[in-house]
Amino acid sequence: MKLVYKAISGGGEMAEGTMEAFDQFALARELRGRGQTLISAKEAKNSSVHFMDALNEKMVRVRLKDKMVFASNLSAMLTAGLPISRALSVLERQTKNFKLKHVIGDIGTAINKGRSLHDALADYPKVFSSVFIAMVHAGEESGNLPQALSMVGTQLERTYTMRRKVRGALMYPAVIMIAMGCIGILMMIYVVPTLAATFSEFGKELPLSTRFILAISGFLVNHTFSFVISLFVIVILFWRLTKLSFFSRIIQFVTLRLPVIGNLVKEVNSAVAARTMGSLISAGVDMVRAITIGKEVVQNVYYKEVLDKAAEGVVKGEPLSTVFTKEEKLFPPLVGEMIEVGEETGKLTEMLLNVAVFYEAEVEAATKNMSTIIEPFLMLIIGGAVGFFAIAMIQPIYSLTAAM
């Protein structure tokens, strides 16, 4: 391949150029023979390829699964004895994600310049979370980076699995509701106008429910484009409102009090908070820093506030369990009790991870049964909508037939 490289000579002079070589390691050997040390090298590409790569880097996002594979593979290669620069080079060639490929290449360049791995990762806060960076930092300080990366991979895998299960459970009712809405709109546009023409021929007064259906149908037929634009604007507006702290707070407050979803939210946040704090503390991160990072990981603002209180309490010398036992509306009683036992026995990390495992299992069980629980409610909603439509359309037909 043709490689664009940067190198430094024994006298400290920088050199740049393009050279053909089998790979970066062959290029490094070639330059070493010339008395130069390779700093960085990338494959030379034509302008169209550069444009496509730049476009892909802008549009493609680094998924949680990509980061999980990156951490696990880097841990495995370091455990096998590969130097970190070579391991990163292998991962750069191996990954299919354009954005992550670019990021790994830059991290490799930073490592070759003498920077630490956690410092290089910190240049990309949108790709690598504070948990990822903190655990890598702790691993470097303790001299056990491969184990720290393995723990990161395990945590990301747990988070990925839990998110996938929750999304999968919520996908079924969402698809049903969207399909029902689309079918209803199509019926209003194509079916109801035919019945409306039939009703108008008789010239009789129609029931209120029928007039309501006909009014909606008339609006959709006469303002189809406006309706589509309005629907799109409403969705965008709602999405933007969810970014506002006040509106987001209201949504999260309501979510916590929904019959089925509320318990799931509590179990998910309890599992995420416990696993994050347990993993960080076991990696060597101090407790206050672990709680602060845990606050960044949980999504619900009420859980963030509880963890803020926990960090303040620990700074004042209070046990970690104190806040959790007081906040049983958010954290189940088991969380506070397990943390208290961990503090008393000196096995806080183990207890936190046990809490995480327990609630991850609870989430898995809940998501498996969610479709069974939600299905009756969906049937009631669908049945009510179909029944209302049927009565509104059939009632005037019976009335007109009886009048004849």
Secondary structure, 3 states (H helix, E strand, C coil): CEEEEEEEECCCCEEEEEEECCCHHHHHHHHHHCCEEEEEEEECCCHHHHHHHHHHHHHCCCCHHHHHHHHHHHHHHHHCCCCHHHHHHHHHHHCCCHHHHHHHHHHHHHHHCCCCHHHHHCCCCCCCCHHHHHHHHHHHHHCCHHHHHHHHHHHHHHHHHHHHHHHHHHHHHHHHHHHHHHHHHHHHHHCHHHHHHHHHHHCCCCCHHHHHHHHHHHHHHHCHHHHHHHHHHHHHHHHHHCCCHHHHHHHHHHHHCCCCHHHHHHHHHHHHHHHHHHHHHHHCCCHHHHHHHHHHHCCCHHHHHHHHHHHHHHHCCCCCHHHHHHCCCCCCHHHHHHHHHHHHHCCHHHHHHHHHHHHHHHHHHHHHHHHHHHHHHHHHHHHHHHHHHHHHHHHHHHHHHHHC
